[in-house]
Each structure stands twice: as C-alpha cells, then as structure tokens.
Amino acid sequence: MKHYILFAGLLMIGVSSCKKGFLERPSETNLTSATFFKTQGDFEKAVNGAYAPLRTLYNSGANNGSSAYFMGEMHSDNTHYILNPNFRATIDQEQIGDFIYDPASLIATSKYTSNYLIIARANEILAQIDGVDFDAAVKSNLKGQALFLRAFSYFDLVQYFGKVPLHLTPVASFSEAALPLSSVDSIYNQIIADAGQAATLLPTKSVQESGRATSGAAKTLMGNVYLVQKKYALAETVLKEVVSSNQYNLLPNYAAAFDPANKNNNESVFEIQFREGTEGYASNFIYAMLPQPISAAEVTTLMTTYGVAPANIQVLSVEGFNIPTPDIIAAYESGDKRKAASIGYGAAGGKTYPFVLKYLHPHLTFGITNDNWPVYRYAEVYLLLAEALNEQGKSSDALPYLNQVRTRAGLANATASGQGEMRDAISKERRVELAFENKRWTDLVRTGKAVEVITAFGQRVKANPVAYYYPAGFTPVSASFTKIDLTFPLPASEALLSPHF
C-alpha cells in the first residue's frame, strides 16, 4: 500500500523518535539512506531501481494483466474481454471494461501503488544526490532521470485518479505519509517543473544509454501535459524542439517499430524495457491478450500462422483480455497498413477472434517474451504537435505533421480543412496509429468526448453482446455503462490509512 511504500522509500530510512542514544545512529550492518548513498555507483543502482516498477505497470502477471492496458485500452471502446462464464475470477478486469467503478479494484490499486513506489524512490534520490560529490555530467543525467520518472508517475496518477497526494520529499514517518489531496492544477504544475528541469539535465537520445529517459522524452511529456492543460502555444514550442532536435524519425515500416529486434529504435522516444529470460525481466503481456479459453493446439496454430514457435505451449483457460472491438477494426481506412500490423486473428474454442498482433514476436519459451512496451513514439510527437497547432487555428501548419503519419501508413494525404475537420482527422489518426498503446481513454477524456463516446459504445455492446465476445445467451451485467466517470476512485486500501480521503 502506498503509505507503507512511501515510508519505506527506496531503502529502509531508519528514523527513530528517540532524541538521544544509539537509535539515532545509522546502522553499521543494514543499508539505510544514510549509509547507502555514498558513491556514483550507489545512485546508478538507485536510479535503476526507480525504473523497475514500470515493468509491473505495463506487464502481465498478478490479476492476469497490467493496469496500463486495462485502464488505458480496455476501459475504452478500443478493446473488450471475451466473457468466460466458466471462469469467474475475472470480475475486476470485467468491471474495468464495463465501466463499473470499484474502489477495491486490485488493478487500479496496482497502478496507484506502483506509481508511488517510483515516486518514493525518485524522491530519495533527489534528496540525497546533491550532497554527494561525483562526476557532474553523470550526476545531472541521474538527477534528470529521477525527475522524469517522478513527473511521468504523477502524470499517470493525475490522469486516472485526479486529485492525489503530492509527495516531493522522502517520507520519514507515518504521519508524513498521509498528505492531503493536492489539486489537479498543482499536480500538473509540478509535473511541468520536474519534466522541464529533466529536459535541461538529460542528454539527447544519441548520447544517452539506450532505454533511459532523454531530453526528448521529457519534452514530449511536457507537450502532452500542456495539451491536457489546453496551453497549446507552450505545447507547440516544446514539441517543435523535439522535432528540430533531429534525434528521431519514423521507421519506414510501421510494424518494425514494435519488433524486439528494433528496441529503442529511432522512432522510440520512451519505452518500457523488458528482456527475455528467466531473470525476472521478461514481458508476457501478449499471452493475456490472446483469445481464451484456448487449447494448446489452437495456441500452436495461431502462433505458427504468424511465424512464432515457442517451446512448452500450454492451454490458456482464463479469459481473453484487450481484444480489439468491432469499432476499432472498422476505424481503419481501406489500405491502411497499420491494420494488418496491429490486429491478427486466431481460433479459440472453435471460434475465430481478433487479437492484438503488434506485440506478438518470436520468442523461445511459452509465456516469456522479449517485447518492450512503447510509451511515446515519434509518430505521437507529430500528432501531438498537429493538435497543438490546430487548436491555435493553425490548421494548415498542422496538416504536414498529420500527413507524415498517414504516408507511412500507405494512405493518401488528409483533405481536412478548417479547425473542426482537422480536429476530427487528428483524433481518428491517433486512434489507429496509437491503437493498443494505452492512449484511447486519456484521449477521450482530454478531448471531452469520453461520456459521449462510451455511452454510445455501451449501448452497442448491450444491443449486440455476441458481437462483443459474449457467448450466446449471456449479456453485460445491468450496471455496465450506466455511469461514465472521468477518473477512477482512489483505492479503498489507501482510504483506510489516510484521514484525507
């Protein structure tokens, strides 16, 4: 739970309420913040530790899925689940897809606590790093990464939960852990401050160690936040800096951007790092996204169809999650190369279903994959910039950025003219370009379309459940889609520990 995570921070802080005596002295046998942070290497290890919870946020595992794609994609009209009436340990996942809000949701709680674990670790680093003397360039880089990770985590929290406690220093007592909720505006202001400072401290992509935060990643985050705040001129300025940096370009082949053989490629601005193997760093999210229940023979056929042949293939008998809806499938224009790269088809229980193909790549062993998760790609920088320009009435200036994305997809240039048409064109392009990358829900909220779009989507699901992967005779529960909230409730487990919510 977050308060205990913050109290623990990166390491055991070792604080005592006694004023005198041996209890005030740093332990000579156990690591504490007072004894650990002594060298450059210590801070390098600590920064590595601050990245680690990102794998929990974006991977599968407990609860059969990551909070990122459940709350970013399946909590939208892009994907749904395949109801398995014979497996009922999936209520949490189904409620997120059905827009039923449960403060006890383990998936939403995981997002909350994982982000605060990153924040706690970043706070500890930032509190200690200026007090230790080592190479200035290395220190700036490490400090910039900690600031970026804190900003990134608060952006995730504020988008999904709204008001949350704003911790900026290590928590040294349980009373400090239970802070009041901060306003959304103050959280966004802190994100901009952290990301702005990170952008000045971090090196560019061509200089930075592969997979780590860069100045371009920090500026892209800032541009994203400015769009949420409707500060379009500021978004334009910072996103143009990313474009003019000459650090990025679109790969000629859309599918190649997701291939593990091209990890951290020239289109990648920031992605979550995974590594195939048994050390605990592997990804496995594609397995939760396959149609289920599915026999071992059907898994073999599906994977063989797409050139994948892992060893030890097993039955998957839970429920298919993050399954592309008929709505997203219909959103692709004829001739769009991204459709075949993003959506595949496979039989499960004798029936054919779509699934998210863009994360299925060769790997050696069933359940152990090598795919990274894309967070920001250069294509999104173009689309964010196009949006920032269009919202200032610069529709003709926005068009070239939109069309570069379309050209790579094999489509003709957009013909939209005027702010309204261009707004719709950018929104449609974001949906298919960034499909299954956890952008759809936050896009709907940012553009003020969430209630309208999801209400209509819910009506379609209820009118034709079979089309949305319910077995014949089964329908969504009556509470589905009856109330569309823009944020998730704060976790019940946190409310038990705080007087503020």
Secondary structure, DSSP 8 states (H G I E B T S, - for coil): -HHHHHHH-SS-----S-SSSGGGS--SSS--HHHH--SHHHHHHHHHHHHTHHHHHHS--GGGS-HHHIIIIITTTSEEEE--TT--S-HHHHHHHHT---TT-HHHHHHHHHHHHHHHHHHHHHHHGGGS---HHHHHHHHHHHHHHHHHHHHHHHHHHSSEE---S---SHHHHS--EE-HHHHHHHHHHHHHHHHHHS--TTTS-TTS--HHHHHHHHHHHHHHTT-HHHHHHHHHHHHHTT-----SSGGGGG-GGGTT-TTEEEEE----SSSS--B-HHHHHS-SSB-HHHHHHHHHHTT---BS---B-S-EEEEE-HHHHHHS-TT-HHHHHHEEEEEETTEEEEEEGGG----SBTTBB---EEEEEHHHHHHHHHHHHHTTT-HHHHHHHHHHHHHHTT-------HHHHHHHHHHHHHHHHTTTSS-HHHHHHHTT-HHHHHHHHHHHHHH-GGGGT--TT----TTTTS---SS----HHHHTT-TT-
